[in-house]
Amino acid sequence: MKRGLSWCCLLVATSSYAQSAPSVARPVSIPFVTSGGMTVVPATVGGRIPIHVILDTGAGLDILAPSLVRTLHGRAAGTFSAHRMTGERIDVPLFVIPELAIGPLVRKDALVGAWDILDTLHVEGIVSVNGFRHRPFTIDFAHQTLTFETARTLARRRAGGRSSPLALDDLHGVALDLLATFLIDTQPGQCEIDTGSQNAAVSLRYLAPLGIDSGGADVVRRERRTIAGAREIRYSTRLPRISLGATPAITLERPSVSFSDIIYDCVIGTDFWQGRALTIDIAGRQLTVSDPLPMR
């Protein structure tokens, strides 16, 4: 099981999910803001309550603050035992809420997890890519817009950009992570695409192949306790570059990265996509990186 609620490195999956996205005749764009490198979009719950949620492509499952679930009279739907990105077990209570909507994407009887740390941090919710399985979308980091694409605009994005195969870490059609092949300097890795993180994180097993001395002068060692209370050691440094494997021209020079004991080869945060438009087509298993389209 490798399902990551990446904003706080929680691995999540669930037992029941069903929905279909309505067709659209034209693209719909909504604005977002960034906070700490994370993408925050407007949403509504229960058909009437406006909220703001973190759009986290590494989340696996939608998560709401327990206080919001209570307001919506969420129906208990069991508990899911999950694991954080660093391997710690967490038990997530599940609920069904009447409705969760982002732009034109509306989910009725939406299954969500509840996590009390969100109330502590005054975060209303985290939305995963589960609801986007049949709706290609673009996160334009230059114009700070989230666009729900049509067949025509998706073709336009592909024609003007560079594409890469998209791998899915999918559990029974319920929880979903997105991965692609990247070059971590010179070393290939299957990396999670994670808009819930800012910087890149890389598995400790890459230290030796990359010739990095964890005790070197250019490496900062940090030890801390995670949210779940486990001891974690991170080694922070800079790499020459990280590139998209299928099209190495899409690259980030001198990225700040942290090495730690994680379940993926690496996690690619929002820094990699700055100034670019990232189009994700889950059904077509393809991501496209392009220059932002002109605003109209």
Helices and strands as residue ranges (DSSP letters): E 10-11, E 28-31, E 33-35, E 38-45, E 49-55, E 63-64, H 66-71, E 75-84, E 89-102, E 105-114, H 116-120, E 125-127, G 130-132, E 137-140, E 145-148, H 151-160, E 161-165, E 167-171, E 175-184, E 187-193, E 200-203, G 204-206, E 220-225, E 231-238, E 241-244, E 251-253, E 256-260, E 266-268, G 270-273, E 277-281, E 286-290
